[in-house]
Amino acid sequence: MYTIILAIHLVLALTLIGVVLLQHGKGADAGAAFGSGASSTVFGARGSASFLGRLTWGLGIAFFITSLTLAIMAGTFTADTDSVLDREVEEPATQELPPVPDDAIDGRSNGAEPGPAPD
């Protein structure tokens, strides 16, 4: 369910970006008044602005709803797990080492004589 809502959220975000980029700014109407040729649109003189405006509002509301839904779902998914700080630390296993022979302590192993002392 989380993956489906996340996919819808991403599609809404990309569509919202595209719709916003299709709209023209407030200064573009002044250029159309002087005959720049931008006034001939598919939806008419004012229809494009109202259609894209309503589409932007609808996509924005849907994006907001999916954002809240994902935030709530993420909060409920992580509430069941333990915190790293709350986990019990297991004691590491200790390994018994074999006893060290007495002749290995003073440098004589296997019956060899110790070498000369360093200067």
C-alpha angles and dihedrals in degrees: 000000000000091000093051093051090046091053091049089048092054093048090049091050094051092045091049091052090050094048092049091050091051092058119088124225128253092260092061092074091062090057091050091054090062094052104263091150096243092109095080103086134161094249097043131256097310103008094084094057095049094044095048091042093054091044090052091050092049094048091046092053092047090048090051092050093049090047092054092044092052091047092051092046092049090051093052094046094055096042093075096055124083122248118249088240093052096053117105115245114230116221112246115248113258118221121214111233122210115255116267114241116242094238091058091060096064094040100263110118123167092008096295119147118245115258126239117297115256116255 
